[in-house]
Amino acid sequence: MQLHDDETMRWSAKVVDIDSTEVLFEHHADRSLDTASIGKVFLLHTVLDQVDRGERSLEEQVTRRPAEWMDNSGLWYLLQADTLSIYDICALIGAVSDNAATNTLCRVIGLDVVQQHTAELGYRESGLDDIVRWPPQPGHPKTLSHGSARELVRFVSDLAQGRTLSQASTEVFTRWLSASMDCSMVASAFDLDPLAHALYDPDVWLWNKTGTISCARADIGVAMTRDRRVAYAVLANWQRGDDRRGEALAAMRGIGQGIRQHLVG
């Protein structure tokens, strides 16, 4: 596993064996970068924390507003239904990083509430910065989210070990992310069916969340076999106008191959 920084490309990465705590790979793990949609995991976590506290039900029905409509990333913008349960809205975020669902849920939960919850969990270099806006607007954060590999590995590792949510909510969270259809980055090394890889496919079970914009690729998650579990976060940023996505994707696949080797030999 190798990564190289230069004048236009910056990386933050960490890979850890969850149960042995062995650090398998690390590269500028404390560097906080633009993580595009990765920060949506803090929104999902806030929802489930409220469920655990008895403050919210996943069956609650929510109606989207016209101002929250966003196309591109997602599926809701193609659907006729304007009203969905919070569970279904979260499932859309986990599976297809749905931007409209993110904006609607942020309005219901409160972006400030998400940010406070993230801080209470102890994260200082990672978080959800804003709702999804297009085109970008002056006076608002320049990034949708930011994060460091060290903190994001801690986030997914703590989830995998049931440290931050109840068992029931942990299972719901990981089920949402097991439906993630983006296997183009680190996950590409596992040769999964992108539309159906919950549980083992064939020997690796993956749940992950990715972030994609024109100048960034990011992938965090947990990959496991029946004997081992690995938590990873790999984040790449480059200068706008200098499209290095092919290079970034190749390097991320290489890290995934190292993870697969550790898992299955």
Stockholm file with secondary structure:
# STOCKHOLM 1.0

chainA/1-265         MQLHDDETMRWSAKVVDIDSTEVLFEHHADRSLDTASIGKVFLLHTVLDQVDRGERSLEEQVTRRPAEWMDNSGLWYLLQADTLSIYDICALIGAVSDNAATNTLCRVIGLDVVQQHTAELGYRESGLDDIVRWPPQPGHPKTLSHGSARELVRFVSDLAQGRTLSQASTEVFTRWLSASMDCSMVASAFDLDPLAHALYDPDVWLWNKTGTISCARADIGVAMTRDRRVAYAVLANWQRGDDRRGEALAAMRGIGQGIRQHLVG
#=GR chainA/1-265 SS CCCCCCSSEEEEEEEEETTTCCEEEEESTTCEEECGGGGHHHHHHHHHHHHHTTSCCTTCEEECCGGGCCCSSCSGGGCSCCEEEHHHHHHHHHHHCCHHHHHHHHHHHCHHHHHHHHHHTTCSSCEECCCCCSSCCTTSCSCSEEEEHHHHHHHHHHHHTTSSSCHHHHHHHHHHHHTCCCCSSGGGGGCCCTTCCSSCSSSCEEEEEEEEETTEEEEEEEEECSSCEEEEEEEEEECTTCCCHHHHHHHHHHHHHHHHHHHHC
#=GC SS_cons         CCCCCCSSEEEEEEEEETTTCCEEEEESTTCEEECGGGGHHHHHHHHHHHHHTTSCCTTCEEECCGGGCCCSSCSGGGCSCCEEEHHHHHHHHHHHCCHHHHHHHHHHHCHHHHHHHHHHTTCSSCEECCCCCSSCCTTSCSCSEEEEHHHHHHHHHHHHTTSSSCHHHHHHHHHHHHTCCCCSSGGGGGCCCTTCCSSCSSSCEEEEEEEEETTEEEEEEEEECSSCEEEEEEEEEECTTCCCHHHHHHHHHHHHHHHHHHHHC
//
